[in-house]
């Protein structure tokens, strides 16, 4: 015989059983959700991160604010060169005294190119993107610009850079130099430089160059002999860390420390930029945080 209390207990048990069965049938009873990924804090004044595969935004900090870009400008120089019609990467460029004079007068970073040597376009890309040679950047701008003087040709090349920026939707960008040594109006944003990197990394040549840690060029001297240049070492010390493939460092008195980066692990791709970090160490720490965060967000 069931008393009143036992009856209540049985009815409660039956209700729990029915509810649980319904939840299992509809899939409503699931495992606890994974813990949300904590958004990182970066010290750089601007930062941006995207899913490299889809272009979806993953992180943004003052990402559209105009910032000095320093040598990350050279990504666009390479992009313009690599999109020239009928490009011959093995075409030779004779190094002019004007390039050497430019380096000296600006105290610029150099690939230590020798006046009179013949250097291929491919080698100049390595010289520009690894040791951040402004002489190599000038040689490329002079080669692929149009006009009757070095000044006219480099000016024409910079115009091509701005045209390319517009075509890529880089609405917060303007270039006034081929190497990032600004004449007063060379700027971009973390988001724009990430868009540029995503486009540039579609080139197998560009990708091969920027992921290279060290490269030794063999140039042809004015007398026709072969010169083995000193090795060019990539300024990007993050290469290889957690799948990092590139892209370009930048630094300057006003620009501080910048890095446009791309990384891929297990098919998961992230790209981004940090601009105006206060030190090289902080720049590295910021990028490591963003790459780690990006993988966690995608997976």
Secondary structure, DSSP 8 states (H G I E B T S, - for coil): ---HHHHHHHHHHHHHHHHHHHHHHHT----------------SSEEEEEETTT--EEEEESTTS-B--GGGGHHHHHHHHHTSTT--TT-EEE--HHHHHHHHHHT-------TT-EEEHHHHHHHHHTS--HHHHHHHHHHHS-SSSHHHHHHHHHHHHHHHHHHTT-TT-B-S-SSS--SS--BB-HHHHHHHHHHHTTSHHHHHHHT-SEE--EEE-TTS-EEE---EE-S-TTTTGGGEEEEEEEEETTTEEEEEEEEEETTEEEEEEEEEESSHHHHHHHHHHHHHHHHHHH-
